[in-house]
C-alpha cells in the first residue's frame, strides 16, 4: 500500500492506532495485492471506520448467517 498523505514512519507499527489506521486504509482504498488478516479485522471491527457498503460486504463474509 502506498500512502502519500501520511508519514508512516511516524506511526509506531505495533500500536493499535497504527493497526487500525492500516486496516482502514487498505480496506477503503484498495488492497494493492496485499491480503488482510481475518483475525485483525475481527479484533478491531468496532473501532475501524469503513465505507458503509464495504463494511456490509465484509460483515457478510466474516459472519455468514446460519440457516
Helices and strands as residue ranges (DSSP letters): G 8-10, H 16-29, H 38-43, H 52-62
